[in-house]
């Protein structure tokens, strides 16, 4: 059995949907905070059990019978994410899982200034010490492009701090590849990178957006501290603004620059590019 955590979230839910096209429903289980939120999976034959990273006993029950567990990483910067992930890893080991697959982050290496890198690196260390086989999916940035670029369609400019090349990746492609890995016969040991095949900068995206819209979309580089101040003025908590600033710092230092061909290999086709996603957003 394959058990997926976070199955009512964006990535977890999409992964389960892809699994349902590849394996029988009775070979899939989900561990969710609120069972009612996964009723649509239960109705299709998926085993649904309550489990949260804060409750190791419930996790052991949710993971019972699992050959593989997909551990979708937490994202609350105020939480002890490494401790919560350790709970889940220990519960999976106790339940007899043969492999744990963890959703990590591209560039999860020492020295990366992007702060979530720290808990991903620590979680990968816990996995390496767990005694079971593990795979860390170092996923390329797959958030909505409008969140990354800001309201460029209204303003005609991408006004953000200095950035660097990033292979912006489509979440649907990551979910499909994750399901392929979970359902397939090929094993991946340790960390692997799933990313779009090409890394682009905001300068590149401004040029692409200009071509797509027939307008001149400018790229304006903002001072780091001024951008943080503007975010705070707009109502963003300072901690959240500085967390995002650390992402810009990491991108311009090259920590996300290396695109990897594995995602395309797994999908058997070219993943959606940033240009594809911009075009879809405009349409």
DAZINOR-V825963 format. One record per residue. N is the residue number from 1. OMEGA is omega in degrees with one decimal (NA if undefined). NEAR is the number of other ideal C-beta (glycine too) atoms within 10 Angstrom. Layout:
# DAZINOR-V825963
{{N & OMEGA & NEAR} {N & OMEGA & NEAR}}
This chain:
# DAZINOR-V825963
{{1 & 174.8 & 16} {2 & 178.5 & 23} {3 & -178.2 & 27} {4 & 173.8 & 30} {5 & 178.2 & 27} {6 & -170.5 & 24} {7 & 172.6 & 27} {8 & 174.5 & 18} {9 & -174.2 & 16} {10 & -177.4 & 14} {11 & -178.4 & 22} {12 & -179.6 & 22} {13 & 179.9 & 21} {14 & 177.7 & 19} {15 & 177.9 & 30} {16 & 178.8 & 28} {17 & 178.1 & 17} {18 & 177.0 & 18} {19 & -178.0 & 26} {20 & 176.2 & 17} {21 & -172.9 & 9} {22 & -179.1 & 15} {23 & 177.6 & 14} {24 & -177.0 & 10} {25 & -177.2 & 16} {26 & 173.1 & 10} {27 & -178.3 & 17} {28 & 172.1 & 26} {29 & 175.0 & 25} {30 & 175.7 & 29} {31 & -172.8 & 32} {32 & 177.2 & 23} {33 & -177.3 & 18} {34 & -176.8 & 10} {35 & -177.7 & 15} {36 & -179.0 & 10} {37 & 179.5 & 15} {38 & -178.4 & 24} {39 & -179.8 & 11} {40 & 174.4 & 13} {41 & 177.9 & 23} {42 & -179.8 & 15} {43 & -179.5 & 10} {44 & 174.1 & 12} {45 & 178.2 & 12} {46 & 176.4 & 21} {47 & -177.7 & 20} {48 & 176.8 & 22} {49 & 178.7 & 18} {50 & 176.8 & 17} {51 & 174.6 & 25} {52 & -176.3 & 19} {53 & 178.3 & 26} {54 & -172.6 & 13} {55 & -176.4 & 15} {56 & -179.0 & 17} {57 & 178.4 & 11} {58 & 178.5 & 17} {59 & 179.8 & 27} {60 & 176.7 & 18} {61 & -178.9 & 15} {62 & -177.9 & 26} {63 & -175.8 & 27} {64 & 178.4 & 17} {65 & -176.7 & 12} {66 & 167.6 & 23} {67 & 179.0 & 13} {68 & 173.7 & 21} {69 & 170.5 & 30} {70 & -179.9 & 30} {71 & 177.7 & 28} {72 & -173.0 & 23} {73 & 172.6 & 23} {74 & -177.4 & 21} {75 & 179.1 & 11} {76 & -176.0 & 8} {77 & 179.6 & 12} {78 & -176.2 & 6} {79 & 172.6 & 13} {80 & -172.6 & 14} {81 & 179.1 & 20} {82 & 177.5 & 17} {83 & 178.9 & 13} {84 & 177.6 & 19} {85 & 176.7 & 23} {86 & 176.0 & 19} {87 & -176.8 & 19} {88 & 179.4 & 27} {89 & 179.4 & 24} {90 & 178.0 & 15} {91 & 178.7 & 26} {92 & 177.3 & 29} {93 & -179.4 & 16} {94 & -180.0 & 14} {95 & 177.0 & 17} {96 & 179.0 & 13} {97 & 179.2 & 26} {98 & -179.7 & 11} {99 & 173.1 & 20} {100 & 176.7 & 24} {101 & -172.3 & 24} {102 & 178.9 & 24} {103 & -180.0 & 23} {104 & -173.6 & 26} {105 & 174.4 & 23} {106 & 177.9 & 29} {107 & 178.9 & 24} {108 & -177.9 & 23} {109 & 179.4 & 14} {110 & 178.8 & 7} {111 & 179.3 & 10} {112 & -177.8 & 23} {113 & 178.4 & 16} {114 & -165.3 & 24} {115 & 176.9 & 17} {116 & 177.5 & 20} {117 & -175.5 & 22} {118 & -178.2 & 15} {119 & 174.8 & 23} {120 & 178.1 & 26} {121 & -179.1 & 19} {122 & 179.4 & 16} {123 & 177.0 & 26} {124 & 176.4 & 20} {125 & 176.9 & 11} {126 & 177.9 & 18} {127 & -179.0 & 25} {128 & -179.1 & 12} {129 & -172.2 & 10} {130 & -178.1 & 16} {131 & 176.6 & 8} {132 & 177.5 & 15} {133 & -178.3 & 16} {134 & 176.8 & 25} {135 & 175.3 & 21} {136 & 179.1 & 26} {137 & 178.7 & 25} {138 & -171.4 & 20} {139 & 172.3 & 25} {140 & -178.7 & 27} {141 & -176.3 & 21} {142 & 176.1 & 21} {143 & 177.4 & 12} {144 & -177.6 & 10} {145 & 179.7 & 19} {146 & 175.5 & 13} {147 & -178.7 & 8} {148 & -171.3 & 18} {149 & -176.6 & 23} {150 & -173.0 & 15} {151 & -174.7 & 11} {152 & -179.0 & 23} {153 & 179.0 & 15} {154 & -173.0 & 7} {155 & -176.8 & 12} {156 & 177.7 & 16} {157 & 171.2 & 17} {158 & -174.6 & 22} {159 & -176.1 & 18} {160 & 174.2 & 18} {161 & 177.8 & 20} {162 & -178.3 & 15} {163 & 175.6 & 22} {164 & -176.4 & 17} {165 & -179.6 & 19} {166 & 174.6 & 29} {167 & -178.5 & 24} {168 & -166.5 & 25} {169 & -179.0 & 28} {170 & -178.6 & 20} {171 & 179.6 & 18} {172 & 177.2 & 16} {173 & 178.0 & 24} {174 & -179.8 & 24} {175 & 179.0 & 22} {176 & 179.5 & 23} {177 & 177.5 & 24} {178 & 177.7 & 27} {179 & 177.9 & 25} {180 & 179.0 & 18} {181 & -177.9 & 22} {182 & -174.3 & 24} {183 & -172.9 & 16} {184 & -179.0 & 11} {185 & -176.9 & 4} {186 & -179.3 & 7} {187 & 175.9 & 9} {188 & -176.1 & 17} {189 & 177.5 & 10} {190 & -175.1 & 11} {191 & 171.9 & 20} {192 & -179.0 & 18} {193 & 174.0 & 22} {194 & -177.3 & 26} {195 & 169.8 & 28} {196 & -172.2 & 27} {197 & -176.3 & 16} {198 & 175.9 & 16} {199 & -178.1 & 20} {200 & 177.0 & 19} {201 & 175.5 & 18} {202 & 173.9 & 26} {203 & 178.5 & 13} {204 & -176.7 & 16} {205 & 176.1 & 24} {206 & 178.6 & 20} {207 & 178.2 & 16} {208 & -179.6 & 18} {209 & 177.6 & 28} {210 & 179.1 & 15} {211 & -176.3 & 13} {212 & -174.0 & 15} {213 & -174.2 & 15} {214 & 176.6 & 6} {215 & 173.7 & 12} {216 & 178.2 & 11} {217 & -176.7 & 20} {218 & 170.9 & 14} {219 & -179.3 & 20} {220 & 179.4 & 11} {221 & -179.1 & 14} {222 & 173.3 & 14} {223 & -175.6 & 11} {224 & -174.2 & 14} {225 & 176.7 & 10} {226 & 178.2 & 10} {227 & 177.9 & 19} {228 & 179.7 & 18} {229 & 178.6 & 13} {230 & 178.1 & 14} {231 & 179.0 & 17} {232 & 178.1 & 14} {233 & -179.9 & 8} {234 & 176.0 & 8} {235 & 177.8 & 6} {236 & 176.3 & 15} {237 & -177.0 & 10} {238 & -179.4 & 11} {239 & 179.6 & 10} {240 & 179.6 & 12} {241 & -179.2 & 16} {242 & 173.5 & 16} {243 & 178.6 & 15} {244 & 177.0 & 19} {245 & 179.0 & 19} {246 & 175.7 & 15} {247 & 176.4 & 23} {248 & 179.6 & 20} {249 & 179.6 & 20} {250 & -177.7 & 23} {251 & -178.7 & 24} {252 & 172.9 & 18} {253 & 174.0 & 15} {254 & -176.2 & 13} {255 & 179.5 & 22} {256 & -168.0 & 25} {257 & -171.5 & 16} {258 & 174.3 & 14} {259 & -175.4 & 21} {260 & -178.0 & 18} {261 & -172.1 & 11} {262 & -178.6 & 16} {263 & 178.5 & 27} {264 & 179.2 & 18} {265 & -179.4 & 11} {266 & -177.2 & 21} {267 & -175.3 & 16} {268 & 179.5 & 7} {269 & 176.5 & 11} {270 & 173.7 & 13} {271 & 176.5 & 25} {272 & 179.5 & 18} {273 & 174.6 & 18} {274 & 177.6 & 24} {275 & 177.0 & 18} {276 & -176.9 & 14} {277 & 175.7 & 19} {278 & -179.6 & 22} {279 & 179.3 & 16} {280 & 179.2 & 11} {281 & 177.7 & 14} {282 & -179.9 & 10} {283 & NA & 6}}
